[in-house]
Amino acid sequence: MTLGETFILATYFFVLVILAVYGWHRYYLVYLYMKNRDRVPVPAGLETLPVVTVQLPIYNEMYVADRLIDAVCELDYPRELLEIQVLDDSTDETRIVAQRAVQRNAARGIDISYIHRADRTGYKAGALDAAMQAAKGDFIAIFDADFIPTRDFLQRTVPFFGDGQVAMVQARWGHINRDYSLLTKIQSILLDGHFVLEHGGRNRAGLFFNFNGTAGIWRRVAIVDAGGWQHDTLTEDLDLSYRAQLRGWRFVFLQDLIAPAQVPVEISTNVPTSALQQARATVSVASELLRAA
């Protein structure tokens, strides 16, 4: 057998091992999900509603920024307990669109502010970290630009923080353009598997799972206790998630609470924020698989 044939054979068996481990991991997640399918998270409840800050990190998303801001301003939550921060690091017309949306909703009496950084240090993680220093809320909800949160999002997530050990509540992503093309259908199927089977199986079995960067709400002291948002990683959401859980904090995944979102409709060399979020989700899945293996 020549050196080249040996190399090809070794590569072949290496790929087989990787696929076998991956397949075993998927079967195990399905087993965990089925075994614990009746262990649905139940909120502990709160005597009084807390102040919540909703952070909206956006970057050059002028076509969806207005929609996001208006949707968040319609959240069913007492206005005196709700603060909205629009974290706009944009370099294009998004700044004008976002500012006008903020001014329009501020005129309605909503506590909403526009924060623009000329220096994008830390990118999304940097924007979240900088804005949190000025946030009023004890709880921080985060939505990316391509999301349209439902009115009852806070009413259905905040009660889980009655348990003092709960650091984060993650909602499941919905897909408003699932049927647009084959690409969007494939993305929707993969994301549904990631949330329902992976997050659902892990959470109900008492295992670690990660915040997906959006459509979730954090206890502020948990973010601080875990070391805050770090700028030196591609997946700042995954990084903070594991640091918090290693500190003893618990996460909750709500499979039945769906946060509608728009998945990318094309693959472009000029990657928009929504596509980057999709990439982060994929990297998060890969990172979890490596940890499990």
C-alpha positions as CSV (number, residue, x, y, z in Angstrom):
1,M,0.0,0.0,0.0
2,T,1.4,3.4,-1.0
3,L,1.7,6.4,1.3
4,G,-1.1,8.1,-0.7
5,E,-3.4,5.2,-0.3
6,T,-2.6,5.0,3.4
7,F,-3.4,8.7,3.8
8,I,-6.8,8.3,2.0
9,L,-7.7,5.3,4.1
10,A,-6.8,7.0,7.3
11,T,-8.8,10.1,6.3
12,Y,-11.8,7.9,5.4
13,F,-11.8,6.1,8.8
14,F,-11.3,9.5,10.6
15,V,-14.4,10.9,8.9
16,L,-16.3,7.7,9.8
17,V,-15.4,8.1,13.5
18,I,-16.5,11.8,13.5
19,L,-19.8,10.8,11.8
20,A,-20.3,8.0,14.3
21,V,-19.8,10.2,17.3
22,Y,-22.1,12.9,15.8
23,G,-24.8,10.3,15.1
24,W,-24.5,8.8,18.6
25,H,-24.8,12.3,20.0
26,R,-28.0,13.0,18.0
27,Y,-29.6,9.8,19.1
28,Y,-28.7,10.5,22.7
29,L,-30.3,14.0,22.5
30,V,-33.5,12.4,21.1
31,Y,-33.4,9.9,23.9
32,L,-33.1,12.7,26.5
33,Y,-35.9,14.6,24.9
34,M,-38.3,11.7,24.8
35,K,-37.4,10.5,28.3
36,N,-38.0,14.0,29.8
37,R,-40.8,15.2,27.5
38,D,-43.2,15.6,30.5
39,R,-40.8,17.8,32.5
40,V,-42.2,21.1,31.3
41,P,-40.7,24.2,33.0
42,V,-43.1,25.8,35.5
43,P,-42.6,29.5,36.6
44,A,-42.0,30.1,40.2
45,G,-43.9,33.4,40.0
46,L,-43.0,36.9,41.3
47,E,-44.9,39.0,43.8
48,T,-44.1,42.2,41.9
49,L,-43.0,42.8,38.4
50,P,-39.4,44.0,38.1
51,V,-37.9,46.7,35.8
52,V,-36.9,45.2,32.5
53,T,-34.5,46.7,30.0
54,V,-34.8,45.5,26.4
55,Q,-31.7,45.9,24.3
56,L,-31.9,45.9,20.5
57,P,-28.4,45.6,19.0
58,I,-28.5,46.5,15.3
59,Y,-25.9,47.1,12.6
60,N,-26.8,48.2,9.0
61,E,-30.3,46.7,9.1
62,M,-32.4,49.6,7.7
63,Y,-35.0,47.3,6.2
64,V,-36.0,45.6,9.5
65,A,-34.9,48.1,12.2
66,D,-38.2,50.0,12.2
67,R,-40.3,46.8,12.4
68,L,-38.2,45.6,15.4
69,I,-38.5,48.8,17.3
70,D,-42.2,49.1,16.8
71,A,-42.8,45.5,17.8
72,V,-40.8,45.9,21.1
73,C,-42.7,49.1,21.9
74,E,-45.9,47.0,21.8
75,L,-44.8,44.6,24.5
76,D,-47.5,43.9,27.1
77,Y,-45.7,45.1,30.1
78,P,-46.2,48.2,32.5
79,R,-44.6,51.2,30.8
80,E,-43.1,52.4,34.1
81,L,-41.2,49.1,34.4
82,L,-40.0,48.9,30.8
83,E,-36.9,50.5,29.3
84,I,-35.8,50.1,25.7
85,Q,-32.3,50.7,24.4
86,V,-31.7,50.8,20.7
87,L,-28.0,50.0,20.3
88,D,-27.1,51.1,16.8
89,D,-23.6,50.8,15.6
90,S,-24.7,51.3,11.9
91,T,-22.7,53.2,9.3
92,D,-25.5,53.5,6.8
93,E,-29.1,54.9,6.6
94,T,-30.1,52.6,9.4
95,R,-29.2,55.4,11.8
96,I,-31.9,57.7,10.4
97,V,-34.5,55.0,10.3
98,A,-33.8,53.9,13.9
99,Q,-33.6,57.5,15.2
100,R,-37.0,58.3,13.7
101,A,-38.6,55.2,15.1
102,V,-37.2,56.0,18.6
103,Q,-38.5,59.6,18.4
104,R,-41.9,58.4,17.2
105,N,-42.3,56.0,20.1
106,A,-40.8,58.3,22.7
107,A,-43.5,60.8,21.8
108,R,-46.0,58.1,22.9
109,G,-44.5,58.1,26.4
110,I,-42.4,55.0,26.0
111,D,-39.0,55.0,27.8
112,I,-36.8,54.4,24.8
113,S,-33.3,55.7,24.0
114,Y,-31.1,55.7,20.9
115,I,-27.4,54.8,21.6
116,H,-24.9,55.1,18.7
117,R,-21.3,54.1,18.9
118,A,-18.8,55.5,16.4
119,D,-16.2,53.1,17.8
120,R,-17.4,49.5,17.4
121,T,-15.1,48.0,20.0
122,G,-16.3,44.5,20.8
123,Y,-18.9,44.6,18.1
124,K,-22.2,43.2,19.5
125,A,-20.8,42.1,22.8
126,G,-19.2,45.5,23.2
127,A,-22.5,47.3,22.5
128,L,-24.4,45.1,25.0
129,D,-21.8,45.6,27.6
130,A,-21.5,49.4,27.2
131,A,-25.3,49.9,27.2
132,M,-25.8,47.7,30.3
133,Q,-23.8,50.1,32.3
134,A,-26.6,52.7,31.8
135,A,-29.5,50.2,31.9
136,K,-32.2,50.7,34.6
137,G,-33.5,47.1,34.6
138,D,-32.6,44.2,36.8
139,F,-33.4,42.0,33.8
140,I,-32.1,42.4,30.3
141,A,-34.0,41.1,27.3
142,I,-32.2,41.0,23.9
143,F,-33.6,40.9,20.4
144,D,-31.6,41.1,17.1
145,A,-32.8,43.1,14.2
146,D,-34.5,40.3,12.3
147,F,-36.9,39.4,15.2
148,I,-40.5,40.4,15.9
149,P,-41.2,39.6,19.5
150,T,-44.8,38.8,20.5
151,R,-46.6,41.0,22.9
152,D,-46.7,38.5,25.7
153,F,-42.9,37.7,25.6
154,L,-42.1,39.4,28.9
155,Q,-45.3,38.3,30.6
156,R,-44.3,34.7,29.9
157,T,-40.6,34.8,30.7
158,V,-40.3,37.1,33.7
159,P,-42.2,34.9,36.1
160,F,-39.5,32.2,35.8
161,F,-37.1,34.5,37.7
162,G,-39.1,33.9,40.9
163,D,-36.5,31.2,41.2
164,G,-33.4,33.0,42.4
165,Q,-31.1,30.6,40.7
166,V,-32.5,31.2,37.2
167,A,-30.2,33.4,35.2
168,M,-31.6,33.2,31.7
169,V,-34.8,32.2,29.9
170,Q,-34.6,31.4,26.2
171,A,-37.5,31.4,23.8
172,R,-37.6,29.3,20.6
173,W,-37.1,31.0,17.3
174,G,-39.9,31.1,14.8
175,H,-39.5,31.6,11.0
176,I,-41.8,34.0,9.3
177,N,-40.4,33.3,5.9
178,R,-40.0,29.5,6.2
179,D,-41.7,28.8,2.9
180,Y,-39.8,31.4,0.8
181,S,-37.4,29.0,-0.7
182,L,-35.6,25.7,-0.3
183,L,-32.8,27.5,1.5
184,T,-35.2,29.0,4.1
185,K,-36.9,25.7,4.6
186,I,-33.6,23.9,5.3
187,Q,-32.5,26.6,7.7
188,S,-35.9,26.4,9.5
189,I,-35.6,22.6,9.8
190,L,-32.1,22.7,11.2
191,L,-33.0,25.5,13.7
192,D,-36.1,23.7,14.9
193,G,-34.0,20.6,15.5
194,H,-31.4,22.7,17.4
195,F,-34.0,24.3,19.6
196,V,-36.6,21.5,20.2
197,L,-34.3,18.5,20.4
198,E,-31.0,20.0,21.6
199,H,-32.2,22.7,23.9
200,G,-35.3,20.8,24.9
201,G,-33.5,17.6,25.6
202,R,-30.6,19.3,27.5
203,N,-32.8,21.6,29.6
204,R,-35.3,19.0,30.7
205,A,-32.5,16.6,31.5
206,G,-30.8,19.2,33.7
207,L,-27.8,19.7,31.4
208,F,-26.2,22.9,30.2
209,F,-27.5,24.6,27.1
210,N,-26.6,28.0,25.7
211,F,-28.3,31.4,25.2
212,N,-28.6,31.9,21.4
213,G,-27.8,35.6,21.4
214,T,-31.4,36.8,20.9
215,A,-35.0,36.1,22.0
216,G,-33.9,35.6,25.6
217,I,-33.9,37.5,28.9
218,W,-31.1,37.6,31.5
219,R,-30.9,38.3,35.1
220,R,-28.5,41.2,35.2
221,V,-26.6,40.1,38.3
222,A,-25.9,36.7,36.6
223,I,-24.2,38.5,33.7
224,V,-22.0,40.4,36.1
225,D,-21.3,37.4,38.3
226,A,-20.2,35.4,35.2
227,G,-17.7,38.0,34.2
228,G,-19.9,40.0,31.7
229,W,-19.8,40.1,27.9
230,Q,-16.4,39.2,26.6
231,H,-15.2,40.7,23.3
232,D,-12.4,38.1,22.5
233,T,-14.7,35.4,21.2
234,L,-16.8,34.8,18.0
235,T,-19.7,33.4,20.0
236,E,-20.0,35.7,23.0
237,D,-23.5,34.3,23.8
238,L,-22.1,30.7,24.1
239,D,-19.1,31.9,26.1
240,L,-21.2,33.8,28.7
241,S,-23.7,30.9,28.9
242,Y,-21.2,28.4,30.0
243,R,-19.4,30.7,32.3
244,A,-22.7,31.5,34.1
245,Q,-23.8,27.9,34.3
246,L,-20.4,26.9,35.7
247,R,-21.0,29.5,38.4
248,G,-24.1,27.6,39.4
249,W,-26.8,29.6,37.6
250,R,-29.7,27.7,35.9
251,F,-31.2,28.3,32.4
252,V,-34.7,27.7,31.2
253,F,-35.8,26.9,27.7
254,L,-39.5,27.6,26.7
255,Q,-40.3,25.4,23.7
256,D,-43.8,26.8,23.4
257,L,-42.8,30.5,23.5
258,I,-42.0,31.3,19.9
259,A,-40.2,34.5,18.9
260,P,-40.9,35.1,15.2
261,A,-37.8,35.9,13.1
262,Q,-36.7,36.2,9.5
263,V,-34.1,33.7,8.3
264,P,-31.6,34.7,5.5
265,V,-33.1,34.2,2.0
266,E,-29.8,34.1,0.1
267,I,-26.1,33.5,0.6
268,S,-24.2,36.8,0.0
269,T,-20.5,37.8,0.2
270,N,-21.8,40.9,2.0
271,V,-23.0,39.0,5.1
272,P,-25.8,40.9,7.0
273,T,-26.4,40.7,10.7
274,S,-29.1,38.1,10.3
275,A,-26.8,35.8,8.4
276,L,-24.1,36.3,11.0
277,Q,-26.6,35.3,13.7
278,Q,-27.3,32.1,11.7
279,A,-23.6,31.4,11.5
280,R,-23.3,31.9,15.3
281,A,-26.1,29.5,15.9
282,T,-24.3,26.9,13.7
283,V,-21.0,27.5,15.5
284,S,-22.8,27.2,18.8
285,V,-24.2,23.8,17.8
286,A,-20.7,22.6,16.7
287,S,-19.2,23.8,20.0
288,E,-21.8,21.9,22.0
289,L,-21.2,18.8,20.0
290,L,-17.4,19.0,20.7
291,R,-18.1,19.5,24.4
292,A,-20.4,16.6,24.5
293,A,-18.0,14.4,22.6
